[in-house]
């Protein structure tokens, strides 16, 4: 069974040292050493998605090739952050220029610099007003937006369809339940199997498809 906490701990460790996403993915593919448990390798697409999920949850930030900083915004729900971030990570050499960061250090690591200060000038603190003898700041931040529903993640290594149905039943997902961000990863299949799979998908639902085509 896939233990999400192991993946999160490994990702945060790389973020603490500002490692590239390529280095983190390469480590996931290698056997663990010093008696540590291996994290199951589910493929590059799944690994990048799980990193983005941590970013959307505000646990790390991602500097995408010094072009864009991905991180959760104040008051933004995890689902909204995920929709804004997904699909923005590249592949191949681009991952070497994509850096994992701790959110508190993201601005400095991304190359941001403080505004220039004119010689002889001093910074002016924001004005405060006295209300009933207590200092109050007129620049009160706006209230945060309400968060969306709580999402509980589940996952499993590759299994047969019958065993997957058993896992879904164990997770307590009945016909009336609503599930989000469903991803079905297939290691390898033929074009005929892909066509059969797509024909059997339920109507009334939209899908996204990502795959790698083997060429000679």
C-alpha positions in Angstrom: 0.0 0.0 0.0 1.2 3.5 -0.8 1.9 5.6 2.3 1.3 9.2 1.5 3.2 10.5 4.5 6.4 8.9 3.3 6.1 10.7 -0.1 5.3 14.0 1.7 8.2 13.7 4.1 10.6 13.0 1.2 9.3 16.0 -0.9 9.6 18.4 2.1 13.1 17.2 2.7 14.1 18.2 -0.9 12.2 21.5 -0.6 14.2 22.3 2.6 17.4 22.0 0.5 15.9 23.7 -2.6 16.4 20.6 -4.7 15.3 20.3 -8.3 12.2 18.3 -9.2 14.4 16.1 -11.4 16.6 15.2 -8.5 13.6 14.3 -6.3 12.0 12.1 -9.1 15.3 10.4 -9.7 15.6 9.5 -6.0 12.1 8.1 -6.0 13.1 5.7 -8.8 16.1 4.4 -6.9 15.9 1.7 -4.1 16.0 3.1 -0.6 19.2 2.7 1.5 20.1 2.4 5.2 17.1 0.1 5.8 14.5 2.7 4.9 11.2 1.7 3.3 11.0 2.3 -0.5 8.3 4.6 -1.8 6.4 2.8 -4.6 7.3 4.3 -8.0 4.0 5.1 -9.8 5.6 6.9 -12.7 6.6 10.5 -13.5 3.1 11.8 -14.2 1.8 10.5 -10.8 4.9 11.8 -9.0 4.5 15.3 -10.4 0.8 15.3 -9.6 1.5 14.4 -6.0 4.1 17.2 -5.7 1.5 19.7 -7.1 -1.0 18.4 -4.5 1.4 19.3 -1.7 2.0 22.7 -3.3 -1.8 23.3 -3.5 -2.1 22.4 0.2 0.5 25.1 1.0 3.1 22.6 2.2 5.8 23.6 -0.4 6.3 26.0 -3.3 7.6 25.4 -6.8 9.8 27.7 -8.8 9.1 26.7 -12.4 12.2 27.5 -14.4 12.4 31.1 -12.9 9.3 31.9 -15.0 6.6 31.3 -12.4 6.3 30.7 -8.7 3.6 28.1 -7.8 2.3 28.4 -4.2 -1.0 28.5 -2.4 -2.5 32.0 -2.0 -4.0 33.2 1.3 -7.6 32.3 1.6 -7.5 30.1 -1.5 -9.0 26.6 -1.2 -6.8 23.6 -2.0 -9.1 22.7 -4.9 -8.8 26.2 -6.4 -5.0 26.1 -6.0 -4.9 22.7 -7.7 -7.0 23.9 -10.7 -4.7 26.9 -11.1 -1.5 24.9 -10.9 -2.1 21.6 -12.7 -0.4 21.1 -16.0 2.3 23.7 -15.3 5.1 21.3 -14.7 7.2 20.4 -17.7 9.2 17.2 -18.4 12.7 16.1 -19.3 15.3 18.9 -19.0 12.7 21.3 -17.7 12.5 19.4 -14.5 16.1 20.2 -13.8 15.2 23.9 -13.8 12.1 23.4 -11.6 13.0 23.8 -7.9 11.1 22.6 -4.8 11.1 25.2 -2.0 9.7 25.8 1.5 6.9 28.4 1.1 8.4 30.8 3.6 11.7 31.0 1.6 10.1 30.9 -1.9 10.3 34.6 -2.6 14.0 34.9 -1.8 14.8 31.7 -3.6 12.9 32.8 -6.7 15.3 35.8 -7.1 12.9 38.5 -5.8 14.7 41.5 -4.4 13.4 44.2 -2.0 12.4 47.6 -3.4 15.2 50.2 -3.6 15.7 52.7 -0.8 16.7 56.2 -1.6 19.8 57.4 0.3 18.8 59.5 3.3 15.2 58.3 3.3 13.7 56.0 6.0 10.9 53.6 5.7 7.5 55.0 7.0 5.6 52.6 9.2 1.9 52.2 8.5 -0.3 54.7 10.4 -2.1 53.5 13.5 -5.1 54.8 15.2 -6.0 54.8 18.9 -9.4 53.3 19.6 -10.4 53.3 23.3 -6.7 53.6 24.3 -5.7 50.6 22.1 -3.6 51.0 18.9 -5.3 49.6 15.9 -4.0 49.1 12.3 -6.4 50.6 9.7 -5.0 48.3 7.1 -6.9 45.3 8.3 -6.5 42.3 6.0 -9.7 41.1 4.3 -11.4 38.1 5.7 -10.4 34.8 4.2 -12.7 33.0 1.8 -14.5 29.9 3.1 -12.7 26.7 2.3 -14.2 23.9 0.2 -15.1 20.4 1.3 -12.4 18.3 3.0 -10.8 15.8 0.6 -9.4 12.5 2.0 -6.9 10.9 -0.4 -6.8 7.2 -1.1 -4.4 5.3 -3.4 -3.3 1.8 -4.3 -0.5 0.2 -6.4 -1.5 -1.4 -9.7 -4.1 -4.1 -9.3 -6.7 -6.0 -11.4 -10.1 -4.4 -12.0 -11.7 -6.9 -9.6 -9.2 -6.0 -6.8 -9.6 -2.3 -7.5 -13.4 -2.7 -6.9 -12.6 -4.4 -3.6 -10.4 -1.5 -2.6 -13.1 1.1 -3.5 -15.5 -0.9 -1.2 -13.0 -0.9 1.6 -12.6 2.9 1.3 -16.4 3.2 1.9 -17.1 4.7 -1.5 -20.7 3.8 -2.2 -22.8 4.7 -5.3 -24.0 7.9 -3.7 -20.5 9.2 -2.8 -18.8 12.0 -4.7 -15.2 11.6 -5.6 -12.8 14.2 -7.1 -9.5 14.2 -9.0 -9.8 10.6 -10.1 -6.7 9.4 -11.8 -6.3 5.9 -13.3 -2.7 5.1 -14.2 -1.9 2.3 -16.6 1.8 1.3 -17.0 1.4 0.0 -20.6 -1.3 -1.0 -23.0 -2.0 -1.5 -26.7 -4.0 1.0 -28.8 -6.8 -1.5 -29.1 -7.0 -1.8 -25.3 -7.0 2.0 -25.0 -9.9 2.3 -27.5 -11.9 -0.3 -25.5 -11.2 1.5 -22.3 -12.4 4.8 -23.7 -15.5 3.3 -25.1 -16.5 2.0 -21.7 -16.1 5.3 -19.8 -19.4 6.6 -18.4 -21.3 9.3 -20.3 -22.0 12.7 -18.7 -18.4 13.0 -17.3 -15.5 14.8 -18.9 -12.0 13.3 -18.9 -8.4 14.4 -19.4 -6.0 12.1 -21.1 -2.1 12.1 -20.9 0.0 9.3 -22.4 3.4 8.6 -23.9 3.5 6.9 -27.4 6.3 4.5 -28.1 8.1 5.1 -31.4 10.8 3.1 -33.1 
